[in-house]
């Protein structure tokens, strides 16, 4: 499999993990010494730390909404060792405006595993997220 195919398999595995909480499913996609630069500006330096962060992020944000769905089909492209996912995700809670977060995830591969993963959210999404949270964060508790 090429890097794009591996990333697509990781993406599908992540979405399945989102549904059933089996985080061991995505472990094989990460190099043990991978670097994960998350949206909060932190750099995590192992696959285990990345999975721990992702699990916490899903539990503390995504799963607290009534619904989470991609806007259209995410775009996955690759060039050399780099694969890029461009996405927009719509989050909904009854009685509030929808929250749409868009951005990209850039994965760098080494020997068929994700060696580095970078989350990059659009500036407008960050502003919308901050505004939404200022008004509605109490609904996520």
Backbone torsions as a table, in degrees:
resi	resn	phi	psi	omega
1	UNK	NA	143.9	175.6
2	UNK	-86.2	174.0	-175.2
3	UNK	-62.0	-36.6	178.4
4	UNK	-64.2	-44.1	178.8
5	UNK	-63.3	-40.3	178.0
6	UNK	-63.9	-43.2	179.8
7	UNK	-64.9	-40.4	177.2
8	UNK	-60.7	-39.9	177.2
9	UNK	-65.0	-40.8	176.1
10	UNK	-61.8	-45.9	179.8
11	UNK	-57.8	-47.4	178.8
12	UNK	-63.1	-40.7	178.7
13	UNK	-64.5	-39.2	178.2
14	UNK	-63.3	-44.4	180.0
15	UNK	-64.1	-37.2	176.0
16	UNK	-67.0	-39.4	176.7
17	UNK	-63.1	-38.4	176.6
18	UNK	-57.1	-38.5	-178.0
19	UNK	-76.2	-38.0	-171.8
20	UNK	-117.9	-2.3	174.4
21	UNK	68.4	23.8	176.6
22	UNK	-94.3	86.2	-174.0
23	UNK	-72.6	-15.5	175.6
24	UNK	-63.8	-23.6	-177.9
25	UNK	-60.0	-34.4	-176.0
26	UNK	-93.5	-9.1	-179.2
27	UNK	-52.7	-45.1	-176.1
28	UNK	-63.5	-15.3	-178.0
29	UNK	-82.8	-15.7	-175.9
30	UNK	-104.2	136.0	168.9
31	UNK	-65.8	145.2	-176.7
32	UNK	-61.7	-30.0	-179.4
33	UNK	-104.2	26.3	-178.8
34	UNK	-61.1	162.4	173.2
35	UNK	-116.9	132.8	177.9
36	UNK	-122.7	114.5	176.5
37	UNK	-98.0	101.0	-173.2
38	UNK	-84.5	174.0	-175.1
39	UNK	-65.9	-18.5	-179.9
40	UNK	-87.9	2.5	178.0
41	UNK	88.1	6.0	178.2
42	UNK	-87.4	149.9	172.0
43	UNK	-114.9	119.0	177.9
44	UNK	-102.5	145.1	-168.1
45	UNK	-119.7	31.8	171.4
46	UNK	-159.5	156.7	175.9
47	UNK	-60.8	-39.9	179.9
48	UNK	-62.5	-41.8	179.3
49	UNK	-66.8	-37.9	178.2
50	UNK	-63.3	-44.7	-179.9
51	UNK	-64.8	-40.7	177.9
52	UNK	-60.3	-43.8	178.6
53	UNK	-64.2	-47.8	-178.7
54	UNK	-59.8	-42.5	179.3
55	UNK	-61.9	-45.7	179.6
56	UNK	-63.1	-41.6	-179.9
57	UNK	-63.4	-44.1	179.0
58	UNK	-63.4	-44.8	-178.1
59	UNK	-68.0	-36.9	-174.3
60	UNK	-90.1	-12.5	-179.8
61	UNK	-128.4	-72.3	-171.3
62	UNK	-52.6	-48.7	-175.4
63	UNK	-73.7	-7.9	179.4
64	UNK	-86.8	-10.7	175.4
65	UNK	-86.2	158.4	176.2
66	UNK	-67.5	-34.6	-176.9
67	UNK	-150.8	147.5	175.3
68	UNK	-136.9	122.4	-178.3
69	UNK	-146.9	142.0	175.9
70	UNK	-71.0	142.1	173.4
71	UNK	-84.6	104.4	-177.2
72	UNK	70.2	-169.9	-179.3
73	UNK	-88.1	123.6	176.5
74	UNK	-58.9	144.0	-179.0
75	UNK	-93.9	123.3	178.8
76	UNK	-119.4	120.6	-180.0
77	UNK	-131.8	158.3	180.0
78	UNK	-140.8	151.7	174.0
79	UNK	-148.8	115.4	-178.1
80	UNK	62.6	-128.0	-178.8
81	UNK	-86.3	2.1	-174.1
82	UNK	-111.6	133.8	175.4
83	UNK	-124.2	135.2	-178.4
84	UNK	-120.6	131.7	174.4
85	UNK	-109.3	122.1	175.0
86	UNK	-107.8	129.4	-171.5
87	UNK	-144.5	162.9	166.6
88	UNK	-142.0	129.7	-178.6
89	UNK	-120.6	132.6	178.3
90	UNK	-103.9	125.4	176.3
91	UNK	-109.7	137.9	179.9
92	UNK	-131.9	144.5	169.1
93	UNK	-137.6	131.6	179.1
94	UNK	-52.4	134.7	175.7
95	UNK	86.7	4.2	178.1
96	UNK	-129.9	159.7	172.9
97	UNK	-65.5	148.9	175.5
98	UNK	-63.6	149.7	174.8
99	UNK	-111.5	122.7	177.7
100	UNK	-114.8	124.4	178.6
101	UNK	-115.8	128.0	179.6
102	UNK	-128.1	154.9	179.7
103	UNK	171.8	-153.5	178.9
104	UNK	-145.8	155.6	174.2
105	UNK	-122.3	127.2	-177.8
106	UNK	-115.1	122.2	-179.7
107	UNK	-112.7	133.8	173.7
108	UNK	-109.7	130.0	-174.7
109	UNK	-103.9	149.2	170.0
110	UNK	-140.7	122.7	177.5
111	UNK	52.1	42.6	174.0
112	UNK	80.0	8.0	178.5
113	UNK	-126.7	154.8	177.8
114	UNK	-73.7	115.3	179.7
115	UNK	-92.0	-33.2	177.4
116	UNK	-143.3	140.2	178.9
117	UNK	-132.4	125.4	-178.5
118	UNK	-121.3	123.9	173.8
119	UNK	-95.1	130.0	179.9
120	UNK	-135.3	113.6	179.4
121	UNK	-99.2	145.0	177.5
122	UNK	-62.3	143.5	179.4
123	UNK	-56.1	-40.5	179.9
124	UNK	-64.7	-34.4	177.3
125	UNK	-67.5	-40.4	178.8
126	UNK	-63.4	-40.4	178.1
127	UNK	-65.8	-43.3	178.9
128	UNK	-64.0	-41.4	178.8
129	UNK	-61.4	-47.4	179.9
130	UNK	-60.3	-43.7	179.5
131	UNK	-64.8	-45.1	-179.7
132	UNK	-61.5	-45.7	-178.6
133	UNK	-64.0	-39.3	179.5
134	UNK	-60.4	-32.3	-177.2
135	UNK	-93.9	-27.9	-168.4
136	UNK	-132.1	7.0	-175.2
137	UNK	-56.5	-31.1	-179.0
138	UNK	-61.2	-23.6	179.0
139	UNK	-73.9	-13.7	-179.1
140	UNK	-92.6	-0.2	-177.7
141	UNK	-82.1	NA	NA
